């Protein structure tokens, strides 16, 4: 059997076309290790669409020292939740990221319910700052404000609006 240079070149071209076009070079993935660390909530506020309803400043209702998001290099996320005068809670999630966005997905319906305590959805898409220090989003959502604060938002169980989220990195190099 003889060697055919044109056949070899053609085979190489087909190989490159088949396997070289699968990458999204305009938005390559960010290794989860690059985002690993502890992030503190800097902003967590819900702005209802209805002008007559006051914004829900969730951050003001949270214990300032007991709420954070911990991202692990394995792609796991733990969201620690502590509202004032309520017991602590923990929501388990997974995350994936590109160079500019990250997606956090609650692992179970129970985890999704825990996130709903602070008006967070079970699936969140956040923007990543260029220095990987801040994750932020403005998410259109319909939330149960009454479940968040039964006194201030009595009867407001399905309110559309915009959720404003910003978390900033406090520590790096967590395990996982």
TIMI-535959 format. One record per atom (N, C-alpha, C): atom name; x, z negated, y; residue number from 1. Coordinates in steps of 0.02 Angstrom, whole numbers, plus 50000, padded with zeros to 5 digits. Example, Ala and Ser with C-alpha at 12.3 -4.5 7.8 and 13.67 -1.06 7.14 Angstrom:
// TIMI-535959
atom N, x 50660, z 49610, y 49716, nr 1 $
atom CA, x 50615, z 49610, y 49775, nr 1 $
atom C, x 50660, z 49610, y 49835, nr 1 $
atom N, x 50642, z 49646, y 49888, nr 2 $
atom CA, x 50684, z 49643, y 49947, nr 2 $
atom C, x 50645, z 49606, y 50002, nr 2 $
// end
This chain:
// TIMI-535959
atom N, x 50042, z 50000, y 49941, nr 1 $
atom CA, x 50000, z 50000, y 50000, nr 1 $
atom C, x 50045, z 50000, y 50061, nr 1 $
atom N, x 50033, z 50046, y 50107, nr 2 $
atom CA, x 50076, z 50053, y 50166, nr 2 $
atom C, x 50046, z 50014, y 50225, nr 2 $
atom N, x 50089, z 49996, y 50271, nr 3 $
atom CA, x 50070, z 49960, y 50331, nr 3 $
atom C, x 50046, z 50009, y 50384, nr 3 $
atom N, x 49990, z 49996, y 50413, nr 4 $
atom CA, x 49961, z 50040, y 50465, nr 4 $
atom C, x 49962, z 50002, y 50531, nr 4 $
atom N, x 50006, z 50021, y 50578, nr 5 $
atom CA, x 50010, z 49985, y 50642, nr 5 $
atom C, x 49944, z 49988, y 50682, nr 5 $
atom N, x 49911, z 50045, y 50680, nr 6 $
atom CA, x 49848, z 50051, y 50717, nr 6 $
atom C, x 49794, z 50006, y 50686, nr 6 $
atom N, x 49793, z 50001, y 50620, nr 7 $
atom CA, x 49745, z 49957, y 50587, nr 7 $
atom C, x 49758, z 49884, y 50604, nr 7 $
atom N, x 49822, z 49866, y 50606, nr 8 $
atom CA, x 49840, z 49797, y 50623, nr 8 $
atom C, x 49820, z 49781, y 50695, nr 8 $
atom N, x 49832, z 49829, y 50740, nr 9 $
atom CA, x 49813, z 49819, y 50810, nr 9 $
atom C, x 49737, z 49814, y 50817, nr 9 $
atom N, x 49701, z 49856, y 50782, nr 10 $
atom CA, x 49628, z 49855, y 50783, nr 10 $
atom C, x 49602, z 49789, y 50756, nr 10 $
atom N, x 49631, z 49765, y 50702, nr 11 $
atom CA, x 49611, z 49700, y 50673, nr 11 $
atom C, x 49624, z 49644, y 50723, nr 11 $
atom N, x 49680, z 49646, y 50758, nr 12 $
atom CA, x 49696, z 49595, y 50808, nr 12 $
atom C, x 49646, z 49596, y 50865, nr 12 $
atom N, x 49628, z 49655, y 50888, nr 13 $
atom CA, x 49579, z 49662, y 50943, nr 13 $
atom C, x 49512, z 49633, y 50921, nr 13 $
atom N, x 49489, z 49649, y 50860, nr 14 $
atom CA, x 49426, z 49622, y 50835, nr 14 $
atom C, x 49429, z 49546, y 50829, nr 14 $
atom N, x 49485, z 49520, y 50807, nr 15 $
atom CA, x 49494, z 49448, y 50801, nr 15 $
atom C, x 49488, z 49415, y 50870, nr 15 $
atom N, x 49522, z 49443, y 50919, nr 16 $
atom CA, x 49520, z 49414, y 50987, nr 16 $
atom C, x 49450, z 49418, y 51016, nr 16 $
atom N, x 49416, z 49474, y 51005, nr 17 $
atom CA, x 49348, z 49480, y 51030, nr 17 $
atom C, x 49301, z 49431, y 50997, nr 17 $
atom N, x 49309, z 49422, y 50932, nr 18 $
atom CA, x 49265, z 49378, y 50895, nr 18 $
atom C, x 49275, z 49305, y 50912, nr 18 $
atom N, x 49338, z 49283, y 50920, nr 19 $
atom CA, x 49352, z 49213, y 50929, nr 19 $
atom C, x 49375, z 49195, y 50999, nr 19 $
atom N, x 49393, z 49243, y 51039, nr 20 $
atom CA, x 49419, z 49228, y 51106, nr 20 $
atom C, x 49366, z 49227, y 51160, nr 20 $
atom N, x 49305, z 49248, y 51146, nr 21 $
atom CA, x 49253, z 49251, y 51198, nr 21 $
atom C, x 49206, z 49192, y 51195, nr 21 $
atom N, x 49216, z 49145, y 51150, nr 22 $
atom CA, x 49170, z 49088, y 51144, nr 22 $
atom C, x 49181, z 49034, y 51196, nr 22 $
atom N, x 49234, z 49035, y 51233, nr 23 $
atom CA, x 49248, z 48982, y 51282, nr 23 $
atom C, x 49216, z 48997, y 51349, nr 23 $
atom N, x 49190, z 48945, y 51380, nr 24 $
atom CA, x 49163, z 48952, y 51446, nr 24 $
atom C, x 49217, z 48931, y 51495, nr 24 $
atom N, x 49259, z 48977, y 51516, nr 25 $
atom CA, x 49315, z 48959, y 51560, nr 25 $
atom C, x 49293, z 48940, y 51630, nr 25 $
atom N, x 49232, z 48956, y 51649, nr 26 $
atom CA, x 49208, z 48937, y 51715, nr 26 $
atom C, x 49188, z 48863, y 51717, nr 26 $
atom N, x 49175, z 48833, y 51659, nr 27 $
atom CA, x 49157, z 48763, y 51656, nr 27 $
atom C, x 49180, z 48733, y 51590, nr 27 $
atom N, x 49246, z 48728, y 51580, nr 28 $
atom CA, x 49272, z 48703, y 51517, nr 28 $
atom C, x 49252, z 48630, y 51506, nr 28 $
atom N, x 49253, z 48609, y 51443, nr 29 $
atom CA, x 49234, z 48541, y 51428, nr 29 $
atom C, x 49287, z 48492, y 51452, nr 29 $
atom N, x 49265, z 48432, y 51468, nr 30 $
atom CA, x 49309, z 48378, y 51487, nr 30 $
atom C, x 49313, z 48331, y 51427, nr 30 $
atom N, x 49372, z 48317, y 51403, nr 31 $
atom CA, x 49376, z 48270, y 51347, nr 31 $
atom C, x 49345, z 48203, y 51366, nr 31 $
atom N, x 49308, z 48174, y 51320, nr 32 $
atom CA, x 49275, z 48111, y 51335, nr 32 $
atom C, x 49327, z 48057, y 51351, nr 32 $
atom N, x 49388, z 48064, y 51326, nr 33 $
atom CA, x 49441, z 48016, y 51341, nr 33 $
atom C, x 49456, z 48014, y 51416, nr 33 $
atom N, x 49448, z 48071, y 51450, nr 34 $
atom CA, x 49462, z 48074, y 51522, nr 34 $
atom C, x 49411, z 48034, y 51562, nr 34 $
atom N, x 49352, z 48024, y 51534, nr 35 $
atom CA, x 49299, z 47987, y 51569, nr 35 $
atom C, x 49293, z 47915, y 51545, nr 35 $
atom N, x 49330, z 47897, y 51493, nr 36 $
atom CA, x 49324, z 47830, y 51464, nr 36 $
atom C, x 49340, z 47777, y 51517, nr 36 $
atom N, x 49300, z 47725, y 51518, nr 37 $
atom CA, x 49309, z 47670, y 51565, nr 37 $
atom C, x 49244, z 47635, y 51580, nr 37 $
atom N, x 49247, z 47587, y 51624, nr 38 $
atom CA, x 49189, z 47549, y 51645, nr 38 $
atom C, x 49169, z 47572, y 51715, nr 38 $
atom N, x 49106, z 47588, y 51724, nr 39 $
atom CA, x 49079, z 47612, y 51787, nr 39 $
atom C, x 49026, z 47563, y 51812, nr 39 $
atom N, x 49030, z 47548, y 51877, nr 40 $
atom CA, x 48981, z 47503, y 51909, nr 40 $
atom C, x 48929, z 47544, y 51947, nr 40 $
atom N, x 48867, z 47520, y 51947, nr 41 $
atom CA, x 48815, z 47554, y 51986, nr 41 $
atom C, x 48829, z 47546, y 52060, nr 41 $
atom N, x 48834, z 47600, y 52096, nr 42 $
atom CA, x 48843, z 47600, y 52169, nr 42 $
atom C, x 48776, z 47615, y 52203, nr 42 $
atom N, x 48734, z 47654, y 52170, nr 43 $
atom CA, x 48667, z 47670, y 52195, nr 43 $
atom C, x 48621, z 47680, y 52136, nr 43 $
atom N, x 48563, z 47650, y 52140, nr 44 $
atom CA, x 48510, z 47661, y 52091, nr 44 $
atom C, x 48444, z 47648, y 52127, nr 44 $
atom N, x 48413, z 47703, y 52147, nr 45 $
atom CA, x 48354, z 47700, y 52190, nr 45 $
atom C, x 48305, z 47755, y 52171, nr 45 $
atom N, x 48240, z 47738, y 52172, nr 46 $
atom CA, x 48189, z 47788, y 52158, nr 46 $
atom C, x 48150, z 47799, y 52222, nr 46 $
atom N, x 48146, z 47862, y 52243, nr 47 $
atom CA, x 48111, z 47883, y 52304, nr 47 $
atom C, x 48047, z 47919, y 52283, nr 47 $
atom N, x 47990, z 47884, y 52286, nr 48 $
atom CA, x 47927, z 47916, y 52266, nr 48 $
atom C, x 47909, z 47975, y 52311, nr 48 $
atom N, x 47878, z 48025, y 52281, nr 49 $
atom CA, x 47856, z 48083, y 52319, nr 49 $
atom C, x 47804, z 48063, y 52371, nr 49 $
atom N, x 47758, z 48018, y 52353, nr 50 $
atom CA, x 47706, z 47995, y 52398, nr 50 $
atom C, x 47737, z 47955, y 52455, nr 50 $
atom N, x 47725, z 47977, y 52516, nr 51 $
atom CA, x 47754, z 47944, y 52575, nr 51 $
atom C, x 47732, z 47872, y 52583, nr 51 $
atom N, x 47671, z 47855, y 52559, nr 52 $
atom CA, x 47644, z 47788, y 52568, nr 52 $
atom C, x 47675, z 47736, y 52522, nr 52 $
atom N, x 47713, z 47758, y 52472, nr 53 $
atom CA, x 47742, z 47711, y 52424, nr 53 $
atom C, x 47815, z 47699, y 52443, nr 53 $
atom N, x 47833, z 47635, y 52447, nr 54 $
atom CA, x 47902, z 47616, y 52466, nr 54 $
atom C, x 47951, z 47635, y 52410, nr 54 $
atom N, x 48013, z 47652, y 52430, nr 55 $
atom CA, x 48066, z 47665, y 52382, nr 55 $
atom C, x 48076, z 47603, y 52338, nr 55 $
atom N, x 48094, z 47615, y 52275, nr 56 $
atom CA, x 48112, z 47561, y 52230, nr 56 $
atom C, x 48188, z 47555, y 52229, nr 56 $
atom N, x 48214, z 47503, y 52261, nr 57 $
atom CA, x 48286, z 47492, y 52262, nr 57 $
atom C, x 48304, z 47452, y 52200, nr 57 $
atom N, x 48315, z 47487, y 52146, nr 58 $
atom CA, x 48328, z 47455, y 52081, nr 58 $
atom C, x 48392, z 47413, y 52085, nr 58 $
atom N, x 48443, z 47439, y 52118, nr 59 $
atom CA, x 48507, z 47404, y 52123, nr 59 $
atom C, x 48499, z 47335, y 52153, nr 59 $
atom N, x 48455, z 47327, y 52203, nr 60 $
atom CA, x 48444, z 47262, y 52235, nr 60 $
atom C, x 48411, z 47212, y 52187, nr 60 $
atom N, x 48379, z 47237, y 52134, nr 61 $
atom CA, x 48346, z 47194, y 52085, nr 61 $
atom C, x 48390, z 47177, y 52025, nr 61 $
atom N, x 48452, z 47201, y 52027, nr 62 $
atom CA, x 48498, z 47191, y 51971, nr 62 $
atom C, x 48550, z 47138, y 51987, nr 62 $
atom N, x 48570, z 47101, y 51936, nr 63 $
atom CA, x 48625, z 47052, y 51944, nr 63 $
atom C, x 48688, z 47092, y 51959, nr 63 $
atom N, x 48721, z 47081, y 52016, nr 64 $
atom CA, x 48778, z 47123, y 52036, nr 64 $
atom C, x 48838, z 47119, y 51989, nr 64 $
atom N, x 48843, z 47066, y 51949, nr 65 $
atom CA, x 48901, z 47058, y 51905, nr 65 $
atom C, x 48888, z 47073, y 51832, nr 65 $
atom N, x 48828, z 47094, y 51815, nr 66 $
atom CA, x 48812, z 47101, y 51744, nr 66 $
atom C, x 48781, z 47168, y 51727, nr 66 $
atom N, x 48794, z 47220, y 51766, nr 67 $
atom CA, x 48767, z 47286, y 51753, nr 67 $
atom C, x 48823, z 47337, y 51757, nr 67 $
atom N, x 48830, z 47377, y 51705, nr 68 $
atom CA, x 48880, z 47430, y 51708, nr 68 $
atom C, x 48867, z 47481, y 51653, nr 68 $
atom N, x 48905, z 47533, y 51656, nr 69 $
atom CA, x 48904, z 47586, y 51606, nr 69 $
atom C, x 48974, z 47591, y 51579, nr 69 $
atom N, x 48982, z 47581, y 51513, nr 70 $
atom CA, x 49048, z 47587, y 51482, nr 70 $
atom C, x 49049, z 47649, y 51439, nr 70 $
atom N, x 49096, z 47694, y 51455, nr 71 $
atom CA, x 49104, z 47756, y 51418, nr 71 $
atom C, x 49166, z 47749, y 51374, nr 71 $
atom N, x 49158, z 47769, y 51311, nr 72 $
atom CA, x 49212, z 47766, y 51263, nr 72 $
atom C, x 49238, z 47836, y 51248, nr 72 $
atom N, x 49301, z 47841, y 51231, nr 73 $
atom CA, x 49331, z 47905, y 51214, nr 73 $
atom C, x 49298, z 47941, y 51156, nr 73 $
atom N, x 49261, z 47904, y 51116, nr 74 $
atom CA, x 49226, z 47933, y 51058, nr 74 $
atom C, x 49162, z 47970, y 51078, nr 74 $
atom N, x 49141, z 47964, y 51142, nr 75 $
atom CA, x 49079, z 47995, y 51164, nr 75 $
atom C, x 49020, z 47946, y 51163, nr 75 $
atom N, x 49034, z 47883, y 51152, nr 76 $
atom CA, x 48982, z 47832, y 51153, nr 76 $
atom C, x 48977, z 47802, y 51223, nr 76 $
atom N, x 48916, z 47783, y 51242, nr 77 $
atom CA, x 48904, z 47751, y 51306, nr 77 $
atom C, x 48862, z 47688, y 51295, nr 77 $
atom N, x 48881, z 47634, y 51328, nr 78 $
atom CA, x 48843, z 47572, y 51327, nr 78 $
atom C, x 48822, z 47556, y 51398, nr 78 $
atom N, x 48757, z 47547, y 51408, nr 79 $
atom CA, x 48731, z 47531, y 51474, nr 79 $
atom C, x 48707, z 47459, y 51472, nr 79 $
atom N, x 48741, z 47416, y 51510, nr 80 $
atom CA, x 48723, z 47345, y 51514, nr 80 $
atom C, x 48674, z 47336, y 51571, nr 80 $
atom N, x 48619, z 47303, y 51556, nr 81 $
atom CA, x 48564, z 47295, y 51604, nr 81 $
atom C, x 48549, z 47221, y 51612, nr 81 $
atom N, x 48548, z 47198, y 51675, nr 82 $
atom CA, x 48529, z 47128, y 51689, nr 82 $
atom C, x 48491, z 47127, y 51755, nr 82 $
atom N, x 48425, z 47126, y 51750, nr 83 $
atom CA, x 48384, z 47118, y 51810, nr 83 $
atom C, x 48383, z 47044, y 51828, nr 83 $
atom N, x 48377, z 47029, y 51893, nr 84 $
atom CA, x 48375, z 46960, y 51915, nr 84 $
atom C, x 48318, z 46923, y 51880, nr 84 $
atom N, x 48329, z 46862, y 51860, nr 85 $
atom CA, x 48279, z 46820, y 51828, nr 85 $
atom C, x 48252, z 46848, y 51762, nr 85 $
atom N, x 48291, z 46892, y 51729, nr 86 $
atom CA, x 48271, z 46918, y 51663, nr 86 $
atom C, x 48332, z 46916, y 51617, nr 86 $
atom N, x 48320, z 46915, y 51551, nr 87 $
atom CA, x 48377, z 46915, y 51505, nr 87 $
atom C, x 48415, z 46981, y 51507, nr 87 $
atom N, x 48478, z 46978, y 51487, nr 88 $
atom CA, x 48520, z 47038, y 51483, nr 88 $
atom C, x 48495, z 47083, y 51428, nr 88 $
atom N, x 48510, z 47147, y 51435, nr 89 $
atom CA, x 48492, z 47196, y 51384, nr 89 $
atom C, x 48547, z 47248, y 51380, nr 89 $
atom N, x 48547, z 47285, y 51326, nr 90 $
atom CA, x 48599, z 47335, y 51314, nr 90 $
atom C, x 48567, z 47398, y 51286, nr 90 $
atom N, x 48582, z 47455, y 51315, nr 91 $
atom CA, x 48558, z 47519, y 51290, nr 91 $
atom C, x 48617, z 47558, y 51263, nr 91 $
atom N, x 48608, z 47587, y 51204, nr 92 $
atom CA, x 48661, z 47625, y 51171, nr 92 $
atom C, x 48646, z 47699, y 51181, nr 92 $
atom N, x 48698, z 47739, y 51195, nr 93 $
atom CA, x 48688, z 47810, y 51208, nr 93 $
atom C, x 48751, z 47849, y 51187, nr 93 $
atom N, x 48745, z 47914, y 51188, nr 94 $
atom CA, x 48801, z 47959, y 51176, nr 94 $
atom C, x 48809, z 48003, y 51238, nr 94 $
atom N, x 48870, z 48028, y 51249, nr 95 $
atom CA, x 48879, z 48073, y 51306, nr 95 $
atom C, x 48925, z 48130, y 51287, nr 95 $
atom N, x 48913, z 48186, y 51322, nr 96 $
atom CA, x 48956, z 48245, y 51318, nr 96 $
atom C, x 48970, z 48265, y 51390, nr 96 $
atom N, x 49023, z 48304, y 51400, nr 97 $
atom CA, x 49041, z 48323, y 51468, nr 97 $
atom C, x 49074, z 48391, y 51471, nr 97 $
atom N, x 49064, z 48423, y 51528, nr 98 $
atom CA, x 49103, z 48482, y 51546, nr 98 $
atom C, x 49149, z 48460, y 51602, nr 98 $
atom N, x 49182, z 48506, y 51635, nr 99 $
atom CA, x 49227, z 48486, y 51689, nr 99 $
atom C, x 49189, z 48461, y 51750, nr 99 $
atom N, x 49124, z 48476, y 51755, nr 100 $
atom CA, x 49087, z 48456, y 51815, nr 100 $
atom C, x 49024, z 48415, y 51803, nr 100 $
atom N, x 49000, z 48413, y 51741, nr 101 $
atom CA, x 48939, z 48376, y 51726, nr 101 $
atom C, x 48946, z 48336, y 51661, nr 101 $
atom N, x 48906, z 48284, y 51658, nr 102 $
atom CA, x 48903, z 48244, y 51597, nr 102 $
atom C, x 48830, z 48233, y 51579, nr 102 $
atom N, x 48817, z 48229, y 51514, nr 103 $
atom CA, x 48749, z 48218, y 51489, nr 103 $
atom C, x 48750, z 48155, y 51447, nr 103 $
atom N, x 48707, z 48107, y 51466, nr 104 $
atom CA, x 48699, z 48045, y 51429, nr 104 $
atom C, x 48631, z 48047, y 51395, nr 104 $
atom N, x 48630, z 48032, y 51329, nr 105 $
atom CA, x 48568, z 48034, y 51290, nr 105 $
atom C, x 48561, z 47968, y 51253, nr 105 $
atom N, x 48505, z 47933, y 51264, nr 106 $
atom CA, x 48492, z 47870, y 51229, nr 106 $
atom C, x 48489, z 47884, y 51154, nr 106 $
atom N, x 48516, z 47837, y 51114, nr 107 $
atom CA, x 48519, z 47847, y 51042, nr 107 $
atom C, x 48452, z 47839, y 51008, nr 107 $
atom N, x 48410, z 47792, y 51030, nr 108 $
atom CA, x 48346, z 47780, y 50998, nr 108 $
atom C, x 48291, z 47773, y 51050, nr 108 $
atom N, x 48230, z 47770, y 51027, nr 109 $
atom CA, x 48174, z 47759, y 51073, nr 109 $
atom C, x 48178, z 47689, y 51104, nr 109 $
atom N, x 48203, z 47640, y 51066, nr 110 $
atom CA, x 48212, z 47573, y 51094, nr 110 $
atom C, x 48263, z 47574, y 51151, nr 110 $
atom N, x 48318, z 47612, y 51142, nr 111 $
atom CA, x 48367, z 47619, y 51195, nr 111 $
atom C, x 48337, z 47653, y 51256, nr 111 $
atom N, x 48295, z 47703, y 51244, nr 112 $
atom CA, x 48261, z 47738, y 51299, nr 112 $
atom C, x 48215, z 47690, y 51337, nr 112 $
atom N, x 48181, z 47646, y 51300, nr 113 $
atom CA, x 48137, z 47596, y 51332, nr 113 $
atom C, x 48178, z 47546, y 51374, nr 113 $
atom N, x 48238, z 47529, y 51349, nr 114 $
atom CA, x 48281, z 47483, y 51388, nr 114 $
atom C, x 48302, z 47515, y 51453, nr 114 $
atom N, x 48320, z 47580, y 51451, nr 115 $
atom CA, x 48339, z 47615, y 51512, nr 115 $
atom C, x 48280, z 47620, y 51561, nr 115 $
atom N, x 48220, z 47628, y 51534, nr 116 $
atom CA, x 48161, z 47633, y 51577, nr 116 $
atom C, x 48149, z 47569, y 51618, nr 116 $
atom N, x 48176, z 47512, y 51595, nr 117 $
atom CA, x 48170, z 47450, y 51633, nr 117 $
atom C, x 48199, z 47458, y 51703, nr 117 $
atom N, x 48251, z 47498, y 51709, nr 118 $
atom CA, x 48282, z 47510, y 51774, nr 118 $
atom C, x 48270, z 47582, y 51796, nr 118 $
atom N, x 48215, z 47611, y 51772, nr 119 $
atom CA, x 48190, z 47677, y 51791, nr 119 $
atom C, x 48234, z 47735, y 51770, nr 119 $
atom N, x 48283, z 47724, y 51726, nr 120 $
atom CA, x 48325, z 47778, y 51703, nr 120 $
atom C, x 48292, z 47816, y 51646, nr 120 $
atom N, x 48297, z 47882, y 51646, nr 121 $
atom CA, x 48270, z 47921, y 51590, nr 121 $
atom C, x 48315, z 47917, y 51528, nr 121 $
atom N, x 48288, z 47935, y 51471, nr 122 $
atom CA, x 48326, z 47934, y 51409, nr 122 $
atom C, x 48379, z 47988, y 51405, nr 122 $
atom N, x 48371, z 48040, y 51446, nr 123 $
atom CA, x 48421, z 48093, y 51450, nr 123 $
atom C, x 48438, z 48102, y 51524, nr 123 $
atom N, x 48502, z 48097, y 51540, nr 124 $
atom CA, x 48524, z 48104, y 51609, nr 124 $
atom C, x 48581, z 48154, y 51614, nr 124 $
atom N, x 48577, z 48198, y 51663, nr 125 $
atom CA, x 48632, z 48244, y 51678, nr 125 $
atom C, x 48662, z 48222, y 51744, nr 125 $
atom N, x 48726, z 48204, y 51743, nr 126 $
atom CA, x 48760, z 48178, y 51802, nr 126 $
atom C, x 48817, z 48225, y 51823, nr 126 $
atom N, x 48830, z 48228, y 51887, nr 127 $
atom CA, x 48886, z 48267, y 51914, nr 127 $
atom C, x 48949, z 48223, y 51911, nr 127 $
atom N, x 49005, z 48254, y 51894, nr 128 $
atom CA, x 49069, z 48218, y 51891, nr 128 $
atom C, x 49109, z 48237, y 51953, nr 128 $
atom N, x 49134, z 48187, y 51989, nr 129 $
atom CA, x 49176, z 48201, y 52047, nr 129 $
atom C, x 49241, z 48233, y 52023, nr 129 $
atom N, x 49275, z 48267, y 52068, nr 130 $
atom CA, x 49336, z 48302, y 52048, nr 130 $
atom C, x 49391, z 48256, y 52022, nr 130 $
atom N, x 49390, z 48193, y 52045, nr 131 $
atom CA, x 49441, z 48145, y 52022, nr 131 $
atom C, x 49417, z 48104, y 51962, nr 131 $
atom N, x 49359, z 48121, y 51934, nr 132 $
atom CA, x 49330, z 48086, y 51876, nr 132 $
atom C, x 49314, z 48013, y 51890, nr 132 $
atom N, x 49305, z 47994, y 51953, nr 133 $
atom CA, x 49294, z 47924, y 51971, nr 133 $
atom C, x 49221, z 47907, y 51985, nr 133 $
atom N, x 49180, z 47957, y 51998, nr 134 $
atom CA, x 49110, z 47946, y 52016, nr 134 $
atom C, x 49065, z 47993, y 51976, nr 134 $
atom N, x 49011, z 47966, y 51950, nr 135 $
atom CA, x 48959, z 48005, y 51916, nr 135 $
atom C, x 48896, z 47995, y 51957, nr 135 $
atom N, x 48863, z 48051, y 51974, nr 136 $
atom CA, x 48804, z 48044, y 52018, nr 136 $
atom C, x 48752, z 48098, y 52002, nr 136 $
atom N, x 48690, z 48083, y 52024, nr 137 $
atom CA, x 48636, z 48132, y 52013, nr 137 $
atom C, x 48577, z 48114, y 52057, nr 137 $
atom N, x 48538, z 48165, y 52071, nr 138 $
atom CA, x 48472, z 48158, y 52099, nr 138 $
atom C, x 48425, z 48192, y 52049, nr 138 $
atom N, x 48385, z 48151, y 52014, nr 139 $
atom CA, x 48345, z 48176, y 51959, nr 139 $
atom C, x 48271, z 48172, y 51976, nr 139 $
atom N, x 48236, z 48228, y 51970, nr 140 $
atom CA, x 48163, z 48228, y 51978, nr 140 $
atom C, x 48135, z 48193, y 51916, nr 140 $
atom N, x 48093, z 48144, y 51928, nr 141 $
atom CA, x 48066, z 48105, y 51872, nr 141 $
atom C, x 47997, z 48077, y 51889, nr 141 $
atom N, x 47961, z 48060, y 51837, nr 142 $
atom CA, x 47898, z 48024, y 51844, nr 142 $
atom C, x 47909, z 47957, y 51809, nr 142 $
atom N, x 47902, z 47902, y 51846, nr 143 $
atom CA, x 47919, z 47836, y 51819, nr 143 $
atom C, x 47860, z 47788, y 51824, nr 143 $
atom N, x 47864, z 47735, y 51786, nr 144 $
atom CA, x 47815, z 47681, y 51787, nr 144 $
atom C, x 47841, z 47627, y 51833, nr 144 $
atom N, x 47822, z 47631, y 51897, nr 145 $
atom CA, x 47845, z 47581, y 51945, nr 145 $
atom C, x 47815, z 47512, y 51931, nr 145 $
atom N, x 47755, z 47510, y 51905, nr 146 $
atom CA, x 47723, z 47446, y 51890, nr 146 $
atom C, x 47764, z 47407, y 51838, nr 146 $
atom N, x 47791, z 47441, y 51788, nr 147 $
atom CA, x 47832, z 47408, y 51738, nr 147 $
atom C, x 47896, z 47380, y 51768, nr 147 $
atom N, x 47922, z 47413, y 51819, nr 148 $
atom CA, x 47982, z 47390, y 51853, nr 148 $
atom C, x 47967, z 47328, y 51896, nr 148 $
atom N, x 47914, z 47331, y 51936, nr 149 $
atom CA, x 47895, z 47275, y 51980, nr 149 $
atom C, x 47819, z 47272, y 51983, nr 149 $
atom N, x 47788, z 47230, y 51940, nr 150 $
atom CA, x 47715, z 47228, y 51936, nr 150 $
atom C, x 47680, z 47204, y 52000, nr 150 $
atom N, x 47715, z 47167, y 52041, nr 151 $
atom CA, x 47685, z 47142, y 52103, nr 151 $
atom C, x 47687, z 47196, y 52157, nr 151 $
atom N, x 47745, z 47223, y 52170, nr 152 $
atom CA, x 47753, z 47272, y 52225, nr 152 $
atom C, x 47720, z 47339, y 52209, nr 152 $
atom N, x 47716, z 47356, y 52144, nr 153 $
atom CA, x 47692, z 47423, y 52125, nr 153 $
atom C, x 47633, z 47420, y 52077, nr 153 $
atom N, x 47588, z 47371, y 52087, nr 154 $
atom CA, x 47530, z 47363, y 52043, nr 154 $
atom C, x 47489, z 47428, y 52041, nr 154 $
atom N, x 47474, z 47451, y 51980, nr 155 $
atom CA, x 47433, z 47511, y 51970, nr 155 $
atom C, x 47471, z 47577, y 51974, nr 155 $
atom N, x 47535, z 47576, y 51991, nr 156 $
atom CA, x 47574, z 47638, y 51998, nr 156 $
atom C, x 47614, z 47650, y 51934, nr 156 $
atom N, x 47581, z 47679, y 51885, nr 157 $
atom CA, x 47611, z 47686, y 51819, nr 157 $
atom C, x 47643, z 47754, y 51806, nr 157 $
atom N, x 47626, z 47805, y 51844, nr 158 $
atom CA, x 47655, z 47872, y 51833, nr 158 $
atom C, x 47667, z 47904, y 51901, nr 158 $
atom N, x 47722, z 47884, y 51932, nr 159 $
atom CA, x 47737, z 47908, y 52000, nr 159 $
atom C, x 47794, z 47959, y 51999, nr 159 $
atom N, x 47781, z 48019, y 52025, nr 160 $
atom CA, x 47835, z 48068, y 52030, nr 160 $
atom C, x 47879, z 48053, y 52090, nr 160 $
atom N, x 47941, z 48074, y 52085, nr 161 $
atom CA, x 47988, z 48063, y 52140, nr 161 $
atom C, x 48058, z 48083, y 52119, nr 161 $
atom N, x 48107, z 48057, y 52156, nr 162 $
atom CA, x 48177, z 48073, y 52143, nr 162 $
atom C, x 48216, z 48008, y 52131, nr 162 $
atom N, x 48252, z 48008, y 52075, nr 163 $
atom CA, x 48295, z 47952, y 52058, nr 163 $
atom C, x 48365, z 47967, y 52082, nr 163 $
atom N, x 48393, z 47923, y 52122, nr 164 $
atom CA, x 48461, z 47931, y 52149, nr 164 $
atom C, x 48507, z 47884, y 52111, nr 164 $
atom N, x 48558, z 47912, y 52078, nr 165 $
atom CA, x 48604, z 47873, y 52037, nr 165 $
atom C, x 48675, z 47888, y 52059, nr 165 $
atom N, x 48715, z 47836, y 52066, nr 166 $
atom CA, x 48787, z 47844, y 52077, nr 166 $
atom C, x 48822, z 47785, y 52044, nr 166 $
atom N, x 48870, z 47801, y 52001, nr 167 $
atom CA, x 48910, z 47749, y 51969, nr 167 $
atom C, x 48983, z 47766, y 51980, nr 167 $
atom N, x 49023, z 47714, y 51993, nr 168 $
atom CA, x 49094, z 47725, y 52007, nr 168 $
atom C, x 49138, z 47688, y 51957, nr 168 $
atom N, x 49194, z 47720, y 51941, nr 169 $
atom CA, x 49240, z 47692, y 51891, nr 169 $
atom C, x 49273, z 47629, y 51917, nr 169 $
atom N, x 49272, z 47577, y 51875, nr 170 $
atom CA, x 49305, z 47514, y 51891, nr 170 $
atom C, x 49366, z 47503, y 51849, nr 170 $
atom N, x 49364, z 47525, y 51786, nr 171 $
atom CA, x 49420, z 47515, y 51741, nr 171 $
atom C, x 49425, z 47574, y 51693, nr 171 $
atom N, x 49484, z 47588, y 51669, nr 172 $
atom CA, x 49494, z 47644, y 51622, nr 172 $
atom C, x 49523, z 47618, y 51557, nr 172 $
atom N, x 49524, z 47664, y 51508, nr 173 $
atom CA, x 49560, z 47651, y 51447, nr 173 $
atom C, x 49524, z 47608, y 51396, nr 173 $
atom N, x 49456, z 47612, y 51394, nr 174 $
atom CA, x 49421, z 47574, y 51345, nr 174 $
atom C, x 49429, z 47607, y 51277, nr 174 $
atom N, x 49416, z 47571, y 51226, nr 175 $
atom CA, x 49423, z 47597, y 51158, nr 175 $
atom C, x 49366, z 47639, y 51136, nr 175 $
atom N, x 49354, z 47642, y 51071, nr 176 $
atom CA, x 49296, z 47676, y 51047, nr 176 $
atom C, x 49311, z 47726, y 50997, nr 176 $
// end
